[in-house]
Amino acid sequence: MEGYRELIANKKIRILLCVELLLIAFGIAGLFRGSRLAVGTEDTEQLLGEGVSLPAGVYTARLYCESEEDGVSIFQVVADGMRYKTLLCNPAPIYSGIPVQECQFYLTDRVNQLRIVVSDYGEKPVFVQGAEIVTGTEGSRIYLFWLLVFCMTLDSFIALALFHKKKPIPPDKQMVLFGIPLLALLSSLPVLVDYNIQGVDLSFHLMRIEALAQNIRQNQMFARLEGAWLAGHGYANSIFYGDTFLLPAALLRILGFHLTDVYRFYIVAVNLATALISYICFRKCSDSRYIGMFGCVLYLFFPYRIYNIYNRAAVGEYTAMVFLPLLALGFYKIYTEDTKGKGYLRNWGILAAGFTGIIQSHLLSCEMVGVFTVLLCLLLWKKTFSWRTFRVLALTVVMTIALNAWFLIPLVDLMAADGYYLGHNAGLPIQHRGVYLAHLFYTLQAAGSSSHFSDNGMVDTEPIGLGMALLICLFMGCAVFLKQSRSEAVGRNMIAKQEKKAIGIALGLGLVAFFMSTYYFPWDLLGKSSKLAGVLTGSLQFPTRLTGIAGICIVMAACIMGKGLLREKEGAFQGMLLLVSAVSVVFGAYQLNDILLDKEEPIRLYTAQNLGHSAVLGAEYLPENADLSHLIHYHMPVCSEGVKQLSYDRKGLCVDAYVKTGEEGGYIEYPLLYYKGYEAQSKDTGEKLTVVKGNNADVRVLFPENFSGQIQVKYKGMWYWRVAETISVFVGAAILLCRIRIRINRKRGIQTNCVC
């Protein structure tokens, strides 16, 4: 506190803070302007003709039109005689059944002769009835965001410099403070441009971000379905595929950033989180900042992790990899620490945090980790079934389920309620997708573009392997074991017996995982052995996913080896650790540069509407009787005979309508994809109406005879989902309060027996 007072007392610091506050106040003032009409419909002819003049800002062009064809014609905003990167805009498709088409665009400077151009490629013409341009506070929000980031960064550096001047920071701490951000920045090299690199899954994950952002804008954040998918029908992506970690990206999208920038920010954030968490975990397992940075470098530049980010754009999988070091640390502490030691029972928290992160990122990664967790527990069965260790493991399972009940209960509920297209993966052969043994020694780490090994062999292969650095670690392991054996013969242990066992298990599991990623492992035979095995192997899809498990195991083994080597101050081995770190950075930098130079199709997505609404990849979460060709078109509700809909208003997945029926009653099928949890009721009487699955899996609402009144149809989920959410919130809050209590008591010198 005294240091902060001295900091504020500095005259130059006070002036800087005043300037920053004035700039922030200017940005806040811009937030009160609100949304406004920049160009009205009365200027439609000028907007479609010679153009208009607009200052810098974020805008949305609206086209009021009628089209009988879906997604054939496009419209966009263009301008003549402007500087490079002044107008950022993509074409937006024109859909039938939507009276107002939108196209978002960005101006970095004033632009003259800006106009809307309609490109009509259909057989039937598009009838334009009007056009307008609106703007809001997005420009001020973006300015304020960058200003706050700049001010916080600048103030942090100044404070750090002043504190260092007063009390010098040790070199090892400086290495960490500056090394982690720099390494994260280097691993983010392919996004330090103004575009994204096309990945196999990129459009799907960008659509996840956009759909989540739209739900939040419509105050439907907790609806669990997003109406932006499939021409407004909605898609249960959030229920089947956790999007918790996409929430910051969605909030940036709401601030006003376009999807290209949002996704680039997300990658930088993931790389920074990976660097920070891996450093902390490897430092804690080795009690050395140097080993912590060594493990951080190896894991951050692990070729398969980089491949997942930039070649595949596998957001779920590379986000899950952020939390693998937590599992490595948790199991290491549980199986190596004294079970009667102080704080041993609290080790469940590390594992629960790791499993929670993986569950919320990528369920397939959780399945793979689960298999190797069971294998590890069986290998160490004596300690596993000792009372205190078993208690920690049981607490991990119970608390992980409780923390994630809000996500797991709806997932299991919907899986049991219906059949989905993902079930079609059961029994699919995947062995041909495995890698060759040559991939173990493939160390060039070039960008690559082919993973069809059964057809192309290793020609232009993608970098699916361990890489040079981890390969050296394998050889180092052999050398250390040989030296350990000789040392034990003369009564000198370079590495403790328990550490040697941990190294052996980690290397063994890593090699097993890599073997399972090859085509030599009998995946197809395993898939045919039972229905459950067929489901598990089919859902895995690519055996190469197990390369991530192999990587974390070998990195963990390398860090435990490094711990023993540094303790003995073996100069040659210390130099080897530094050399391996350099190899990892150099080869990783080569891979990143090669990706920038060789990967084609740079993506500059400024207009979210250009993304469409049907990027569902394999449509795994569609009900089995849903027809995708029906769902990709906008359409109005369909009434049965004797039913009249006199009004219809829709916002997201919430429909308000006025309905009248005859003496026999009837139904209306709404353009909403049916999942368990839809509810309909009369707004006049509160009477519940029956909701069932209709044709093409649309939501069908059944009406009684002689019904007349205002109704509402919306997705609410089930009441016991709310119970699950309450459990997760309560358990999370209890853990947080318990941890705060432990910290307070620790400062006071009070010992506590709380297992949190």
Stockholm file with secondary structure:
# STOCKHOLM 1.0

chainA/1-756         MEGYRELIANKKIRILLCVELLLIAFGIAGLFRGSRLAVGTEDTEQLLGEGVSLPAGVYTARLYCESEEDGVSIFQVVADGMRYKTLLCNPAPIYSGIPVQECQFYLTDRVNQLRIVVSDYGEKPVFVQGAEIVTGTEGSRIYLFWLLVFCMTLDSFIALALFHKKKPIPPDKQMVLFGIPLLALLSSLPVLVDYNIQGVDLSFHLMRIEALAQNIRQNQMFARLEGAWLAGHGYANSIFYGDTFLLPAALLRILGFHLTDVYRFYIVAVNLATALISYICFRKCSDSRYIGMFGCVLYLFFPYRIYNIYNRAAVGEYTAMVFLPLLALGFYKIYTEDTKGKGYLRNWGILAAGFTGIIQSHLLSCEMVGVFTVLLCLLLWKKTFSWRTFRVLALTVVMTIALNAWFLIPLVDLMAADGYYLGHNAGLPIQHRGVYLAHLFYTLQAAGSSSHFSDNGMVDTEPIGLGMALLICLFMGCAVFLKQSRSEAVGRNMIAKQEKKAIGIALGLGLVAFFMSTYYFPWDLLGKSSKLAGVLTGSLQFPTRLTGIAGICIVMAACIMGKGLLREKEGAFQGMLLLVSAVSVVFGAYQLNDILLDKEEPIRLYTAQNLGHSAVLGAEYLPENADLSHLIHYHMPVCSEGVKQLSYDRKGLCVDAYVKTGEEGGYIEYPLLYYKGYEAQSKDTGEKLTVVKGNNADVRVLFPENFSGQIQVKYKGMWYWRVAETISVFVGAAILLCRIRIRINRKRGIQTNCVC
#=GR chainA/1-756 SS CHHHHHHHHCHHHHHHHHHHHHHHHHHHHHTTSCCEEEECGGGHHHHHTTCEEECSEEEEEEEEEECSSSSSSEEEEEESSCCTTSEECCCEECCTTCSEEEEEEEESSCEEEEEEEEECCSSSCCEEEEEEEEECSHHHHHHHHHHHHHHHHHHHHHHHHHHHHHSCCCHHHHHHHHHHHHHHHHHTGGGSSSSEECCTTHHHHHHHHHHHHHHHHTTCTTSSSBTTSGGGTCBTHHHHSCCGGGHHHHHHHHHTCCHHHHHHHHHHHHHHHHHHHHHHHHHHHHTCHHHHHHHHHHHHTCHHHHHHHHTSCCHHHHHHGGGHHHHHHHHHHHHHSCTTSTTGGGGHHHHHHHHHHHHTTCHHHHHHHHHHHHHHHHHTHHHHTSHHHHHHHHHHHHHHHHHTHHHHHHHHHHHHHSCBGGGGGTTCCCGGGSBCGGGGGCCCCCCCCBCCHHHHTTTTBCCCSCHHHHHHHHHHHHHHHHHHHHHHHTTCCSSCHHHHHHHHHHHHHHHHHHHHTBTTSCHHHHHTTCHHHHHHHHHHCCGGGGHHHHHHHHHHHHHHHHHHHHHTTCHHHHHHHHHHHHHHHHHHHHHHHHHHHHCCCEECCCCGGGGCSCCCTTCTTSBTTCCHHHHTSCCCCEECTTEEEEEEEEETTEEEEEEEECTTCEEEEEEEECCTTEEEEETTTCCEEEEEECGGGEEEEEECTTCEEEEEEEECCCHHHHHHHHHHHHHHHHHHHHHHHHHHHHHHTCCCCCCC
#=GC SS_cons         CHHHHHHHHCHHHHHHHHHHHHHHHHHHHHTTSCCEEEECGGGHHHHHTTCEEECSEEEEEEEEEECSSSSSSEEEEEESSCCTTSEECCCEECCTTCSEEEEEEEESSCEEEEEEEEECCSSSCCEEEEEEEEECSHHHHHHHHHHHHHHHHHHHHHHHHHHHHHSCCCHHHHHHHHHHHHHHHHHTGGGSSSSEECCTTHHHHHHHHHHHHHHHHTTCTTSSSBTTSGGGTCBTHHHHSCCGGGHHHHHHHHHTCCHHHHHHHHHHHHHHHHHHHHHHHHHHHHTCHHHHHHHHHHHHTCHHHHHHHHTSCCHHHHHHGGGHHHHHHHHHHHHHSCTTSTTGGGGHHHHHHHHHHHHTTCHHHHHHHHHHHHHHHHHTHHHHTSHHHHHHHHHHHHHHHHHTHHHHHHHHHHHHHSCBGGGGGTTCCCGGGSBCGGGGGCCCCCCCCBCCHHHHTTTTBCCCSCHHHHHHHHHHHHHHHHHHHHHHHTTCCSSCHHHHHHHHHHHHHHHHHHHHTBTTSCHHHHHTTCHHHHHHHHHHCCGGGGHHHHHHHHHHHHHHHHHHHHHTTCHHHHHHHHHHHHHHHHHHHHHHHHHHHHCCCEECCCCGGGGCSCCCTTCTTSBTTCCHHHHTSCCCCEECTTEEEEEEEEETTEEEEEEEECTTCEEEEEEEECCTTEEEEETTTCCEEEEEECGGGEEEEEECTTCEEEEEEEECCCHHHHHHHHHHHHHHHHHHHHHHHHHHHHHHTCCCCCCC
//
